[in-house]
Amino acid sequence: MTDSRPVVTRFAPSPTGYLHIGGARTALFNWLYARGRGGKFLLRIEDTDRARSTPEATEAILQGLRWLGLDWDGEPVSQFAGVARHAEVARAMLENGTAYKCFSTAEEIEAFREKAKAEGRSTLFLSPWRDADPASLPDGPHAIRLKAPRDGETVVRDAVQGDVTFGNAQLDDMVLLRSDGTPTYMLAVVVDDHDMGVTHVIRGDDHLTNAARQIQIYQAMGWDIPVFAHIPLIHGPDGKKLSKRHGAVGLHEYAAMGYPAAAMRNYLARLGWSHGDDELFDDAQARAWFDLDGIGKAPARLDFKKLEHVSGWHIARMGDAELLEEIARFRAATGAPPLSGRQIARLLPALEALKAKAKTLPALLDQAHFALIDRPVAVEEKAAAALDTVSRGILTELTAAVQNASWDRNELEAAAKRIGESHGLGLGKVAAPLRAALAGRSSTPSVFDMMLALGRDETVARLQDQAG
């Protein structure tokens, strides 16, 4: 399926709540497709449901996209702001004979459906006004309906699903403009996509039936039909449609769990799309590789173990400045205070060792506990058991040894080994009181990584605090 026009994609969320992870993936697919082809990625807020749309929800969606690192071109478009334009198109269709005025009331339509159901016929409403003589039309409230073809088929030529055929007899004359003058969602979407120059509509496959009905509007107006790509929904690990019972469904929840944005982009890209066997990749690779023919037809399954693996790979590859920025964003997402200058100064030298093992940002910060605390170090009960009289004496000897040692790993390790051997102890036995003194915990990074990160003065001070 080819299209010679410059690529324009769009993400069109309804601002009725947070950004769902499925919506985030749809936005990502649109962003990757446009950015990989030098095209435009546009944002439209579908805020026509005035009762449910809120400015707070709109801002939550924008924040979610910003956190994920998806930039859009131009200002976000409000669908509600285009109401007059949508109505204008409905009237144009009335003029060109592809739409008609329908005066049937809600009660009449319901009665038609009840009768059809009782008689075992299709409940698809057939308006008696479709072919009425314009001269005989009454004055009064009316809807404008599409004069949809009754015979033949409407084919959605879908870049993911293939050709999907709908019998026109199964598609009703949908309402374009309600009797109160407000446009329907179906009309608004088509008009907006046309006016915004959208060339590729990439969205969830729950919109596939909508596509058939929307194509009829494009045809009625003589407009170019965009390339449709309907992507499978995301399911939970149990294969059922993703819901809150599976855990986090909002993108903000993943930010608060400490998955870096780069890892989320990588992981979401692989939910339903593949490039050979590549599981781990950066943004440049994703933009270069992403194509619609790599999207599968089967629903993707959320897998937290895989997400952790992807997250760990990205954390290990991050430069210090990028990692500190991700940590700052994570702390903001959880309401934690920003790290102080002193904490950052201690954390920086430790990052190289810490990021090699951490799968998530909170896991990294947990291991960085020693660098983030101040003296006097509070010692946890389990760690305190390693601080007996003999161990405190070893700390005293070690304090004297490291005060004058060359401050590098080999020298520090040799000093600890030497003192341990003089007491008939292996390095592991010496490390336990060291962990307690430096971090107040029994599970920490390497004691020598901690000493190097803390520096001579802080290390000696912490050892002296616990020495006998």
TORKOL-4160 file (C-alpha; in steps of 0.2 Angstrom, whole numbers, padded with zeros to 4 digits, m for minus):
468
<pt num="1" X="0000" Y="0000" Z="0000"/>
<pt num="2" X="0009" Y="0016" Z="m0006"/>
<pt num="3" X="0004" Y="0034" Z="m0004"/>
<pt num="4" X="0015" Y="0048" Z="m0013"/>
<pt num="5" X="0009" Y="0062" Z="m0001"/>
<pt num="6" X="0021" Y="0067" Z="0013"/>
<pt num="7" X="0017" Y="0057" Z="0029"/>
<pt num="8" X="0005" Y="0065" Z="0042"/>
<pt num="9" X="m0001" Y="0055" Z="0056"/>
<pt num="10" X="m0011" Y="0060" Z="0071"/>
<pt num="11" X="m0015" Y="0054" Z="0089"/>
<pt num="12" X="m0033" Y="0059" Z="0094"/>
<pt num="13" X="m0037" Y="0055" Z="0112"/>
<pt num="14" X="m0053" Y="0059" Z="0122"/>
<pt num="15" X="m0048" Y="0069" Z="0137"/>
<pt num="16" X="m0059" Y="0059" Z="0150"/>
<pt num="17" X="m0045" Y="0053" Z="0161"/>
<pt num="18" X="m0026" Y="0048" Z="0161"/>
<pt num="19" X="m0016" Y="0042" Z="0146"/>
<pt num="20" X="m0020" Y="0023" Z="0145"/>
<pt num="21" X="m0005" Y="0012" Z="0140"/>
<pt num="22" X="m0014" Y="0007" Z="0125"/>
<pt num="23" X="m0016" Y="0025" Z="0120"/>
<pt num="24" X="0002" Y="0028" Z="0123"/>
<pt num="25" X="0007" Y="0014" Z="0111"/>
<pt num="26" X="m0005" Y="0021" Z="0098"/>
<pt num="27" X="0003" Y="0038" Z="0100"/>
<pt num="28" X="0021" Y="0030" Z="0099"/>
<pt num="29" X="0017" Y="0020" Z="0083"/>
<pt num="30" X="0010" Y="0036" Z="0075"/>
<pt num="31" X="0026" Y="0046" Z="0081"/>
<pt num="32" X="0038" Y="0032" Z="0075"/>
<pt num="33" X="0029" Y="0031" Z="0058"/>
<pt num="34" X="0030" Y="0050" Z="0055"/>
<pt num="35" X="0047" Y="0053" Z="0062"/>
<pt num="36" X="0055" Y="0039" Z="0052"/>
<pt num="37" X="0049" Y="0047" Z="0036"/>
<pt num="38" X="0052" Y="0065" Z="0039"/>
<pt num="39" X="0033" Y="0067" Z="0041"/>
<pt num="40" X="0022" Y="0076" Z="0054"/>
<pt num="41" X="0014" Y="0069" Z="0070"/>
<pt num="42" X="m0001" Y="0079" Z="0075"/>
<pt num="43" X="m0011" Y="0079" Z="0091"/>
<pt num="44" X="m0030" Y="0081" Z="0091"/>
<pt num="45" X="m0040" Y="0082" Z="0107"/>
<pt num="46" X="m0057" Y="0074" Z="0104"/>
<pt num="47" X="m0066" Y="0085" Z="0117"/>
<pt num="48" X="m0084" Y="0085" Z="0110"/>
<pt num="49" X="m0091" Y="0076" Z="0124"/>
<pt num="50" X="m0092" Y="0091" Z="0135"/>
<pt num="51" X="m0099" Y="0082" Z="0150"/>
<pt num="52" X="m0084" Y="0070" Z="0152"/>
<pt num="53" X="m0070" Y="0081" Z="0144"/>
<pt num="54" X="m0060" Y="0091" Z="0157"/>
<pt num="55" X="m0045" Y="0103" Z="0155"/>
<pt num="56" X="m0036" Y="0092" Z="0169"/>
<pt num="57" X="m0038" Y="0076" Z="0158"/>
<pt num="58" X="m0031" Y="0085" Z="0143"/>
<pt num="59" X="m0016" Y="0091" Z="0153"/>
<pt num="60" X="m0014" Y="0073" Z="0160"/>
<pt num="61" X="m0013" Y="0067" Z="0142"/>
<pt num="62" X="m0001" Y="0080" Z="0137"/>
<pt num="63" X="0010" Y="0077" Z="0152"/>
<pt num="64" X="0010" Y="0058" Z="0148"/>
<pt num="65" X="0016" Y="0061" Z="0130"/>
<pt num="66" X="0029" Y="0073" Z="0136"/>
<pt num="67" X="0035" Y="0060" Z="0149"/>
<pt num="68" X="0036" Y="0047" Z="0135"/>
<pt num="69" X="0046" Y="0059" Z="0125"/>
<pt num="70" X="0034" Y="0060" Z="0110"/>
<pt num="71" X="0034" Y="0078" Z="0103"/>
<pt num="72" X="0021" Y="0084" Z="0091"/>
<pt num="73" X="0020" Y="0096" Z="0077"/>
<pt num="74" X="0011" Y="0113" Z="0080"/>
<pt num="75" X="m0002" Y="0116" Z="0093"/>
<pt num="76" X="m0015" Y="0102" Z="0099"/>
<pt num="77" X="m0031" Y="0104" Z="0089"/>
<pt num="78" X="m0047" Y="0104" Z="0099"/>
<pt num="79" X="m0061" Y="0094" Z="0090"/>
<pt num="80" X="m0075" Y="0104" Z="0099"/>
<pt num="81" X="m0067" Y="0120" Z="0091"/>
<pt num="82" X="m0072" Y="0114" Z="0074"/>
<pt num="83" X="m0090" Y="0111" Z="0077"/>
<pt num="84" X="m0095" Y="0124" Z="0064"/>
<pt num="85" X="m0084" Y="0117" Z="0051"/>
<pt num="86" X="m0091" Y="0099" Z="0054"/>
<pt num="87" X="m0109" Y="0106" Z="0052"/>
<pt num="88" X="m0104" Y="0115" Z="0036"/>
<pt num="89" X="m0098" Y="0098" Z="0028"/>
<pt num="90" X="m0114" Y="0090" Z="0033"/>
<pt num="91" X="m0124" Y="0104" Z="0024"/>
<pt num="92" X="m0113" Y="0102" Z="0009"/>
<pt num="93" X="m0117" Y="0084" Z="0008"/>
<pt num="94" X="m0135" Y="0089" Z="0009"/>
<pt num="95" X="m0133" Y="0100" Z="m0006"/>
<pt num="96" X="m0124" Y="0087" Z="m0016"/>
<pt num="97" X="m0137" Y="0074" Z="m0012"/>
<pt num="98" X="m0126" Y="0062" Z="m0002"/>
<pt num="99" X="m0136" Y="0066" Z="0014"/>
<pt num="100" X="m0154" Y="0070" Z="0018"/>
<pt num="101" X="m0165" Y="0077" Z="0032"/>
<pt num="102" X="m0172" Y="0065" Z="0043"/>
<pt num="103" X="m0187" Y="0070" Z="0054"/>
<pt num="104" X="m0190" Y="0053" Z="0063"/>
<pt num="105" X="m0190" Y="0055" Z="0082"/>
<pt num="106" X="m0181" Y="0045" Z="0095"/>
<pt num="107" X="m0198" Y="0036" Z="0099"/>
<pt num="108" X="m0201" Y="0032" Z="0081"/>
<pt num="109" X="m0184" Y="0025" Z="0079"/>
<pt num="110" X="m0186" Y="0014" Z="0094"/>
<pt num="111" X="m0203" Y="0008" Z="0089"/>
<pt num="112" X="m0196" Y="0003" Z="0072"/>
<pt num="113" X="m0182" Y="m0007" Z="0080"/>
<pt num="114" X="m0194" Y="m0015" Z="0093"/>
<pt num="115" X="m0206" Y="m0021" Z="0078"/>
<pt num="116" X="m0191" Y="m0027" Z="0068"/>
<pt num="117" X="m0184" Y="m0037" Z="0082"/>
<pt num="118" X="m0202" Y="m0045" Z="0086"/>
<pt num="119" X="m0203" Y="m0050" Z="0067"/>
<pt num="120" X="m0185" Y="m0057" Z="0067"/>
<pt num="121" X="m0179" Y="m0043" Z="0054"/>
<pt num="122" X="m0164" Y="m0033" Z="0055"/>
<pt num="123" X="m0165" Y="m0019" Z="0067"/>
<pt num="124" X="m0155" Y="m0007" Z="0056"/>
<pt num="125" X="m0165" Y="0009" Z="0055"/>
<pt num="126" X="m0172" Y="0013" Z="0038"/>
<pt num="127" X="m0177" Y="0031" Z="0038"/>
<pt num="128" X="m0194" Y="0034" Z="0028"/>
<pt num="129" X="m0186" Y="0051" Z="0024"/>
<pt num="130" X="m0172" Y="0045" Z="0014"/>
<pt num="131" X="m0181" Y="0047" Z="m0003"/>
<pt num="132" X="m0194" Y="0060" Z="0002"/>
<pt num="133" X="m0198" Y="0074" Z="m0010"/>
<pt num="134" X="m0189" Y="0089" Z="m0004"/>
<pt num="135" X="m0204" Y="0099" Z="m0008"/>
<pt num="136" X="m0214" Y="0089" Z="0005"/>
<pt num="137" X="m0202" Y="0091" Z="0019"/>
<pt num="138" X="m0210" Y="0099" Z="0035"/>
<pt num="139" X="m0202" Y="0113" Z="0045"/>
<pt num="140" X="m0195" Y="0107" Z="0061"/>
<pt num="141" X="m0181" Y="0098" Z="0070"/>
<pt num="142" X="m0172" Y="0086" Z="0060"/>
<pt num="143" X="m0156" Y="0076" Z="0059"/>
<pt num="144" X="m0145" Y="0075" Z="0044"/>
<pt num="145" X="m0141" Y="0057" Z="0039"/>
<pt num="146" X="m0128" Y="0050" Z="0027"/>
<pt num="147" X="m0137" Y="0043" Z="0011"/>
<pt num="148" X="m0126" Y="0027" Z="0012"/>
<pt num="149" X="m0126" Y="0015" Z="m0003"/>
<pt num="150" X="m0138" Y="0001" Z="0001"/>
<pt num="151" X="m0130" Y="m0012" Z="m0011"/>
<pt num="152" X="m0113" Y="m0018" Z="m0014"/>
<pt num="153" X="m0099" Y="m0018" Z="m0002"/>
<pt num="154" X="m0087" Y="m0005" Z="0007"/>
<pt num="155" X="m0069" Y="m0012" Z="0008"/>
<pt num="156" X="m0057" Y="m0006" Z="0021"/>
<pt num="157" X="m0040" Y="m0008" Z="0013"/>
<pt num="158" X="m0030" Y="m0010" Z="0029"/>
<pt num="159" X="m0011" Y="m0010" Z="0031"/>
<pt num="160" X="m0012" Y="m0022" Z="0046"/>
<pt num="161" X="m0028" Y="m0032" Z="0044"/>
<pt num="162" X="m0028" Y="m0033" Z="0025"/>
<pt num="163" X="m0044" Y="m0030" Z="0015"/>
<pt num="164" X="m0059" Y="m0031" Z="0026"/>
<pt num="165" X="m0076" Y="m0031" Z="0017"/>
<pt num="166" X="m0092" Y="m0024" Z="0024"/>
<pt num="167" X="m0109" Y="m0027" Z="0016"/>
<pt num="168" X="m0117" Y="m0010" Z="0013"/>
<pt num="169" X="m0134" Y="m0018" Z="0018"/>
<pt num="170" X="m0126" Y="m0020" Z="0036"/>
<pt num="171" X="m0121" Y="m0001" Z="0037"/>
<pt num="172" X="m0135" Y="0011" Z="0042"/>
<pt num="173" X="m0138" Y="0029" Z="0036"/>
<pt num="174" X="m0128" Y="0036" Z="0051"/>
<pt num="175" X="m0133" Y="0053" Z="0058"/>
<pt num="176" X="m0120" Y="0066" Z="0053"/>
<pt num="177" X="m0128" Y="0081" Z="0062"/>
<pt num="178" X="m0140" Y="0079" Z="0076"/>
<pt num="179" X="m0157" Y="0088" Z="0077"/>
<pt num="180" X="m0149" Y="0100" Z="0090"/>
<pt num="181" X="m0136" Y="0105" Z="0076"/>
<pt num="182" X="m0121" Y="0096" Z="0085"/>
<pt num="183" X="m0110" Y="0085" Z="0074"/>
<pt num="184" X="m0108" Y="0066" Z="0078"/>
<pt num="185" X="m0091" Y="0059" Z="0082"/>
<pt num="186" X="m0090" Y="0050" Z="0065"/>
<pt num="187" X="m0092" Y="0065" Z="0055"/>
<pt num="188" X="m0080" Y="0076" Z="0066"/>
<pt num="189" X="m0066" Y="0063" Z="0064"/>
<pt num="190" X="m0067" Y="0062" Z="0045"/>
<pt num="191" X="m0068" Y="0081" Z="0043"/>
<pt num="192" X="m0054" Y="0084" Z="0055"/>
<pt num="193" X="m0043" Y="0071" Z="0047"/>
<pt num="194" X="m0046" Y="0078" Z="0030"/>
<pt num="195" X="m0043" Y="0096" Z="0035"/>
<pt num="196" X="m0027" Y="0091" Z="0045"/>
<pt num="197" X="m0020" Y="0082" Z="0030"/>
<pt num="198" X="m0019" Y="0066" Z="0038"/>
<pt num="199" X="m0012" Y="0053" Z="0026"/>
<pt num="200" X="m0011" Y="0038" Z="0038"/>
<pt num="201" X="m0024" Y="0033" Z="0052"/>
<pt num="202" X="m0015" Y="0021" Z="0064"/>
<pt num="203" X="m0027" Y="0017" Z="0078"/>
<pt num="204" X="m0034" Y="0002" Z="0088"/>
<pt num="205" X="m0043" Y="m0012" Z="0079"/>
<pt num="206" X="m0059" Y="m0008" Z="0089"/>
<pt num="207" X="m0061" Y="0006" Z="0076"/>
<pt num="208" X="m0061" Y="m0006" Z="0061"/>
<pt num="209" X="m0080" Y="m0005" Z="0059"/>
<pt num="210" X="m0079" Y="0014" Z="0061"/>
<pt num="211" X="m0067" Y="0014" Z="0046"/>
<pt num="212" X="m0080" Y="0007" Z="0034"/>
<pt num="213" X="m0093" Y="0020" Z="0039"/>
<pt num="214" X="m0080" Y="0034" Z="0038"/>
<pt num="215" X="m0074" Y="0029" Z="0021"/>
<pt num="216" X="m0092" Y="0032" Z="0015"/>
<pt num="217" X="m0091" Y="0050" Z="0021"/>
<pt num="218" X="m0074" Y="0052" Z="0012"/>
<pt num="219" X="m0082" Y="0045" Z="m0004"/>
<pt num="220" X="m0097" Y="0056" Z="m0002"/>
<pt num="221" X="m0086" Y="0071" Z="m0001"/>
<pt num="222" X="m0074" Y="0066" Z="m0015"/>
<pt num="223" X="m0060" Y="0066" Z="m0003"/>
<pt num="224" X="m0044" Y="0056" Z="m0003"/>
<pt num="225" X="m0045" Y="0041" Z="0009"/>
<pt num="226" X="m0031" Y="0039" Z="0021"/>
<pt num="227" X="m0021" Y="0023" Z="0023"/>
<pt num="228" X="m0029" Y="0014" Z="0038"/>
<pt num="229" X="m0019" Y="0003" Z="0050"/>
<pt num="230" X="m0029" Y="m0005" Z="0064"/>
<pt num="231" X="m0018" Y="m0012" Z="0077"/>
<pt num="232" X="m0023" Y="m0026" Z="0089"/>
<pt num="233" X="m0027" Y="m0021" Z="0107"/>
<pt num="234" X="m0016" Y="m0025" Z="0122"/>
<pt num="235" X="m0021" Y="m0039" Z="0133"/>
<pt num="236" X="m0015" Y="m0044" Z="0150"/>
<pt num="237" X="m0004" Y="m0059" Z="0154"/>
<pt num="238" X="m0019" Y="m0070" Z="0155"/>
<pt num="239" X="m0024" Y="m0066" Z="0137"/>
<pt num="240" X="m0039" Y="m0055" Z="0142"/>
<pt num="241" X="m0042" Y="m0037" Z="0138"/>
<pt num="242" X="m0031" Y="m0026" Z="0148"/>
<pt num="243" X="m0039" Y="m0019" Z="0164"/>
<pt num="244" X="m0035" Y="m0013" Z="0181"/>
<pt num="245" X="m0036" Y="m0031" Z="0188"/>
<pt num="246" X="m0019" Y="m0034" Z="0178"/>
<pt num="247" X="m0011" Y="m0020" Z="0187"/>
<pt num="248" X="m0005" Y="m0003" Z="0180"/>
<pt num="249" X="m0015" Y="0003" Z="0165"/>
<pt num="250" X="m0011" Y="0022" Z="0165"/>
<pt num="251" X="0006" Y="0028" Z="0158"/>
<pt num="252" X="0008" Y="0038" Z="0174"/>
<pt num="253" X="0008" Y="0022" Z="0184"/>
<pt num="254" X="0023" Y="0016" Z="0174"/>
<pt num="255" X="0032" Y="0032" Z="0177"/>
<pt num="256" X="0029" Y="0031" Z="0196"/>
<pt num="257" X="0035" Y="0013" Z="0196"/>
<pt num="258" X="0052" Y="0019" Z="0189"/>
<pt num="259" X="0053" Y="0013" Z="0171"/>
<pt num="260" X="0063" Y="0025" Z="0161"/>
<pt num="261" X="0054" Y="0033" Z="0146"/>
<pt num="262" X="0067" Y="0026" Z="0134"/>
<pt num="263" X="0063" Y="0009" Z="0141"/>
<pt num="264" X="0044" Y="0012" Z="0139"/>
<pt num="265" X="0047" Y="0017" Z="0121"/>
<pt num="266" X="0057" Y="0002" Z="0117"/>
<pt num="267" X="0045" Y="m0010" Z="0126"/>
<pt num="268" X="0029" Y="m0002" Z="0119"/>
<pt num="269" X="0036" Y="m0003" Z="0101"/>
<pt num="270" X="0038" Y="m0021" Z="0103"/>
<pt num="271" X="0020" Y="m0024" Z="0109"/>
<pt num="272" X="0012" Y="m0029" Z="0093"/>
<pt num="273" X="0026" Y="m0024" Z="0081"/>
<pt num="274" X="0042" Y="m0033" Z="0077"/>
<pt num="275" X="0058" Y="m0031" Z="0067"/>
<pt num="276" X="0065" Y="m0048" Z="0065"/>
<pt num="277" X="0071" Y="m0055" Z="0082"/>
<pt num="278" X="0077" Y="m0038" Z="0089"/>
<pt num="279" X="0070" Y="m0035" Z="0107"/>
<pt num="280" X="0082" Y="m0021" Z="0112"/>
<pt num="281" X="0085" Y="m0005" Z="0103"/>
<pt num="282" X="0086" Y="0014" Z="0104"/>
<pt num="283" X="0075" Y="0028" Z="0097"/>
<pt num="284" X="0086" Y="0030" Z="0081"/>
<pt num="285" X="0084" Y="0011" Z="0077"/>
<pt num="286" X="0065" Y="0011" Z="0081"/>
<pt num="287" X="0062" Y="0026" Z="0069"/>
<pt num="288" X="0073" Y="0018" Z="0055"/>
<pt num="289" X="0065" Y="0001" Z="0057"/>
<pt num="290" X="0046" Y="0004" Z="0061"/>
<pt num="291" X="0034" Y="0000" Z="0047"/>
<pt num="292" X="0016" Y="m0005" Z="0046"/>
<pt num="293" X="0020" Y="m0022" Z="0039"/>
<pt num="294" X="0029" Y="m0027" Z="0055"/>
<pt num="295" X="0013" Y="m0025" Z="0065"/>
<pt num="296" X="0005" Y="m0042" Z="0069"/>
<pt num="297" X="m0014" Y="m0046" Z="0069"/>
<pt num="298" X="m0014" Y="m0055" Z="0086"/>
<pt num="299" X="m0017" Y="m0045" Z="0102"/>
<pt num="300" X="0000" Y="m0041" Z="0111"/>
<pt num="301" X="0002" Y="m0047" Z="0129"/>
<pt num="302" X="0009" Y="m0036" Z="0143"/>
<pt num="303" X="0024" Y="m0045" Z="0151"/>
<pt num="304" X="0031" Y="m0036" Z="0166"/>
<pt num="305" X="0047" Y="m0048" Z="0167"/>
<pt num="306" X="0051" Y="m0043" Z="0149"/>
<pt num="307" X="0048" Y="m0024" Z="0153"/>
<pt num="308" X="0060" Y="m0026" Z="0168"/>
<pt num="309" X="0073" Y="m0034" Z="0156"/>
<pt num="310" X="0071" Y="m0020" Z="0143"/>
<pt num="311" X="0072" Y="m0007" Z="0157"/>
<pt num="312" X="0088" Y="m0014" Z="0164"/>
<pt num="313" X="0096" Y="m0014" Z="0147"/>
<pt num="314" X="0092" Y="0005" Z="0145"/>
<pt num="315" X="0097" Y="0010" Z="0162"/>
<pt num="316" X="0114" Y="0001" Z="0160"/>
<pt num="317" X="0117" Y="0011" Z="0143"/>
<pt num="318" X="0112" Y="0028" Z="0150"/>
<pt num="319" X="0125" Y="0042" Z="0152"/>
<pt num="320" X="0126" Y="0049" Z="0169"/>
<pt num="321" X="0117" Y="0066" Z="0165"/>
<pt num="322" X="0102" Y="0056" Z="0156"/>
<pt num="323" X="0101" Y="0044" Z="0171"/>
<pt num="324" X="0100" Y="0059" Z="0184"/>
<pt num="325" X="0087" Y="0067" Z="0173"/>
<pt num="326" X="0077" Y="0051" Z="0174"/>
<pt num="327" X="0079" Y="0049" Z="0192"/>
<pt num="328" X="0073" Y="0067" Z="0195"/>
<pt num="329" X="0057" Y="0064" Z="0184"/>
<pt num="330" X="0054" Y="0047" Z="0194"/>
<pt num="331" X="0055" Y="0056" Z="0211"/>
<pt num="332" X="0044" Y="0070" Z="0204"/>
<pt num="333" X="0031" Y="0057" Z="0198"/>
<pt num="334" X="0031" Y="0049" Z="0216"/>
<pt num="335" X="0030" Y="0065" Z="0225"/>
<pt num="336" X="0048" Y="0063" Z="0232"/>
<pt num="337" X="0059" Y="0078" Z="0235"/>
<pt num="338" X="0073" Y="0081" Z="0222"/>
<pt num="339" X="0090" Y="0075" Z="0227"/>
<pt num="340" X="0101" Y="0088" Z="0235"/>
<pt num="341" X="0117" Y="0094" Z="0227"/>
<pt num="342" X="0127" Y="0084" Z="0240"/>
<pt num="343" X="0117" Y="0068" Z="0237"/>
<pt num="344" X="0120" Y="0070" Z="0218"/>
<pt num="345" X="0139" Y="0073" Z="0221"/>
<pt num="346" X="0140" Y="0056" Z="0231"/>
<pt num="347" X="0128" Y="0047" Z="0219"/>
<pt num="348" X="0138" Y="0052" Z="0203"/>
<pt num="349" X="0153" Y="0041" Z="0206"/>
<pt num="350" X="0143" Y="0026" Z="0211"/>
<pt num="351" X="0132" Y="0027" Z="0195"/>
<pt num="352" X="0143" Y="0016" Z="0184"/>
<pt num="353" X="0143" Y="0002" Z="0196"/>
<pt num="354" X="0124" Y="0004" Z="0201"/>
<pt num="355" X="0117" Y="0005" Z="0184"/>
<pt num="356" X="0125" Y="m0011" Z="0178"/>
<pt num="357" X="0113" Y="m0021" Z="0189"/>
<pt num="358" X="0097" Y="m0011" Z="0192"/>
<pt num="359" X="0082" Y="m0016" Z="0182"/>
<pt num="360" X="0072" Y="0000" Z="0188"/>
<pt num="361" X="0075" Y="0017" Z="0195"/>
<pt num="362" X="0069" Y="0013" Z="0212"/>
<pt num="363" X="0080" Y="m0003" Z="0213"/>
<pt num="364" X="0095" Y="0008" Z="0208"/>
<pt num="365" X="0090" Y="0021" Z="0221"/>
<pt num="366" X="0088" Y="0007" Z="0234"/>
<pt num="367" X="0106" Y="0001" Z="0231"/>
<pt num="368" X="0112" Y="0020" Z="0231"/>
<pt num="369" X="0105" Y="0022" Z="0249"/>
<pt num="370" X="0122" Y="0023" Z="0256"/>
<pt num="371" X="0126" Y="0039" Z="0245"/>
<pt num="372" X="0109" Y="0047" Z="0249"/>
<pt num="373" X="0110" Y="0046" Z="0268"/>
<pt num="374" X="0120" Y="0058" Z="0280"/>
<pt num="375" X="0129" Y="0054" Z="0296"/>
<pt num="376" X="0126" Y="0047" Z="0308"/>
<pt num="377" X="0121" Y="0031" Z="0298"/>
<pt num="378" X="0106" Y="0022" Z="0305"/>
<pt num="379" X="0111" Y="0004" Z="0306"/>
<pt num="380" X="0097" Y="m0009" Z="0303"/>
<pt num="381" X="0095" Y="m0023" Z="0315"/>
<pt num="382" X="0101" Y="m0037" Z="0303"/>
<pt num="383" X="0117" Y="m0026" Z="0299"/>
<pt num="384" X="0120" Y="m0022" Z="0317"/>
<pt num="385" X="0123" Y="m0041" Z="0321"/>
<pt num="386" X="0139" Y="m0039" Z="0311"/>
<pt num="387" X="0146" Y="m0025" Z="0323"/>
<pt num="388" X="0152" Y="m0036" Z="0337"/>
<pt num="389" X="0167" Y="m0032" Z="0347"/>
<pt num="390" X="0180" Y="m0040" Z="0335"/>
<pt num="391" X="0172" Y="m0032" Z="0320"/>
<pt num="392" X="0173" Y="m0015" Z="0328"/>
<pt num="393" X="0191" Y="m0018" Z="0331"/>
<pt num="394" X="0193" Y="m0023" Z="0313"/>
<pt num="395" X="0185" Y="m0006" Z="0308"/>
<pt num="396" X="0197" Y="0003" Z="0319"/>
<pt num="397" X="0212" Y="m0005" Z="0310"/>
<pt num="398" X="0204" Y="m0002" Z="0293"/>
<pt num="399" X="0201" Y="0016" Z="0297"/>
<pt num="400" X="0220" Y="0019" Z="0301"/>
<pt num="401" X="0224" Y="0009" Z="0285"/>
<pt num="402" X="0213" Y="0018" Z="0273"/>
<pt num="403" X="0218" Y="0035" Z="0279"/>
<pt num="404" X="0234" Y="0034" Z="0271"/>
<pt num="405" X="0230" Y="0022" Z="0257"/>
<pt num="406" X="0231" Y="0027" Z="0239"/>
<pt num="407" X="0212" Y="0029" Z="0235"/>
<pt num="408" X="0209" Y="0016" Z="0222"/>
<pt num="409" X="0200" Y="m0001" Z="0222"/>
<pt num="410" X="0215" Y="m0012" Z="0222"/>
<pt num="411" X="0224" Y="m0003" Z="0236"/>
<pt num="412" X="0208" Y="m0003" Z="0247"/>
<pt num="413" X="0204" Y="m0021" Z="0243"/>
<pt num="414" X="0222" Y="m0026" Z="0248"/>
<pt num="415" X="0221" Y="m0017" Z="0264"/>
<pt num="416" X="0205" Y="m0025" Z="0269"/>
<pt num="417" X="0211" Y="m0042" Z="0264"/>
<pt num="418" X="0227" Y="m0039" Z="0274"/>
<pt num="419" X="0218" Y="m0035" Z="0290"/>
<pt num="420" X="0206" Y="m0049" Z="0288"/>
<pt num="421" X="0220" Y="m0062" Z="0286"/>
<pt num="422" X="0228" Y="m0055" Z="0302"/>
<pt num="423" X="0212" Y="m0060" Z="0311"/>
<pt num="424" X="0210" Y="m0077" Z="0301"/>
<pt num="425" X="0195" Y="m0070" Z="0292"/>
<pt num="426" X="0191" Y="m0070" Z="0273"/>
<pt num="427" X="0186" Y="m0054" Z="0264"/>
<pt num="428" X="0167" Y="m0058" Z="0266"/>
<pt num="429" X="0168" Y="m0058" Z="0285"/>
<pt num="430" X="0177" Y="m0041" Z="0284"/>
<pt num="431" X="0164" Y="m0034" Z="0271"/>
<pt num="432" X="0149" Y="m0037" Z="0283"/>
<pt num="433" X="0154" Y="m0024" Z="0296"/>
<pt num="434" X="0160" Y="m0012" Z="0282"/>
<pt num="435" X="0142" Y="m0013" Z="0275"/>
<pt num="436" X="0135" Y="m0009" Z="0291"/>
<pt num="437" X="0146" Y="0006" Z="0294"/>
<pt num="438" X="0145" Y="0013" Z="0277"/>
<pt num="439" X="0127" Y="0010" Z="0273"/>
<pt num="440" X="0118" Y="0003" Z="0289"/>
<pt num="441" X="0112" Y="m0012" Z="0279"/>
<pt num="442" X="0118" Y="m0030" Z="0276"/>
<pt num="443" X="0113" Y="m0029" Z="0257"/>
<pt num="444" X="0123" Y="m0016" Z="0248"/>
<pt num="445" X="0134" Y="m0014" Z="0232"/>
<pt num="446" X="0152" Y="m0019" Z="0233"/>
<pt num="447" X="0160" Y="m0011" Z="0249"/>
<pt num="448" X="0174" Y="m0004" Z="0238"/>
<pt num="449" X="0162" Y="0004" Z="0226"/>
<pt num="450" X="0154" Y="0012" Z="0241"/>
<pt num="451" X="0171" Y="0018" Z="0247"/>
<pt num="452" X="0176" Y="0025" Z="0231"/>
<pt num="453" X="0159" Y="0034" Z="0228"/>
<pt num="454" X="0159" Y="0042" Z="0246"/>
<pt num="455" X="0177" Y="0047" Z="0245"/>
<pt num="456" X="0191" Y="0046" Z="0259"/>
<pt num="457" X="0184" Y="0059" Z="0271"/>
<pt num="458" X="0166" Y="0052" Z="0272"/>
<pt num="459" X="0172" Y="0034" Z="0272"/>
<pt num="460" X="0184" Y="0037" Z="0286"/>
<pt num="461" X="0171" Y="0047" Z="0296"/>
<pt num="462" X="0158" Y="0033" Z="0294"/>
<pt num="463" X="0170" Y="0020" Z="0299"/>
<pt num="464" X="0176" Y="0030" Z="0315"/>
<pt num="465" X="0157" Y="0032" Z="0320"/>
<pt num="466" X="0156" Y="0013" Z="0321"/>
<pt num="467" X="0174" Y="0008" Z="0326"/>
<pt num="468" X="0177" Y="0001" Z="0343"/>
